[in-house]
Amino acid sequence: MSAPDERLPFEAETPPGPERAAAPERQSAVLAALAARAGETARRLRPAFAALRAEAFDLVFPPCCIACRAAVASRSALCPSCWTKTRFIERPYCERLGAPFAVDLGEGLLSPEAVAHPPVFARARAAVEFDDGPARLLVHRLKYYDRLEIARPMGAWMARAGAELLADADVLVPVPLHRWRLFGRRYNQAMALAEAVSAESGIPVDPFGLARVKATKTQVRLTRTQRALNLQGAFRVEEAQAARIEGRNVVLIDDVLTSGATANAAARALLRAGAARVDVLTFARVG
């Protein structure tokens, strides 16, 4: 008389051999397929959730003009009044300094300033003219009042104004702050603008490509000569960073171009480190 079959029911039904060994693999494949499908569903729904979140945020905090705080239809925008007061720089302008001309006298024309005081950098471009209107408000709010969110629209205008500089640029380098000034301000407004320009153009930012090694006094109320002397030896490309600058087309990023003393001093340090060319892109320019 044969011994009774002592196997459990599920053991009796499970086929022996390779098929039984493959069961866990089939389960893993099914779980992986379910996870992939769930991930794809989440990816498709993400824009809808983001839109709902934005609409809810707008209900609590209605969008306002980034300059005067008046109500506007969308975030990161100027109201109609501030838009008309902002003097965006368009051609014709000086090919070297980007200073706007009152009349168009042909391509390639240089301003008297560029002829009398040729800059160290190759070309400069700016999005707007610096005045007592919205441009000044935006610069001061970004620089002194922690309004980092307005760097994004400012950077978008800069990318548009500097499209020809960015077309063959290799890297964006923000004008650095001295470590003591950075400690007091907590952030570098030029770095915030560089990141915004990078987001628009796809050109990488090198935050350590240039160092400010001299704590200079403020440039306000200094003459052109005094500004140049104040910034003499202020910038340096550290030896460890030189390989990231050598042979590259650099676009130097800052908030305002005034006399060009800062841009010249920074460009000189970059060119000494082997940069192929240095252009300057700012949000605003004076004069």
Secondary structure, 3 states (H helix, E strand, C coil): CCCCCCCCHHHHHCCCCHHHHHHHHHHHHHHHHHHHHHHHHHHHHHHHHHHHHHHHHHHHCCCECCCCCCECCCCCCCCHHHHHHCCECCCCECCCCCCECCCCCCCCCCCHHHHHCCCCCCCEEEEEECCCCHHHHHHHHHHHCCCHHHHHHHHHHHHHHCHHHHCCCCEEEECCCCHHHHHHHCCCHHHHHHHHHHHHHCCCECCCCCEECCCCCCCCCCCHHHHHHHCCCCEECCHHHHHHCCCCEEEEEEEEECCCHHHHHHHHHHHHCCCCEEEEEEEEECC
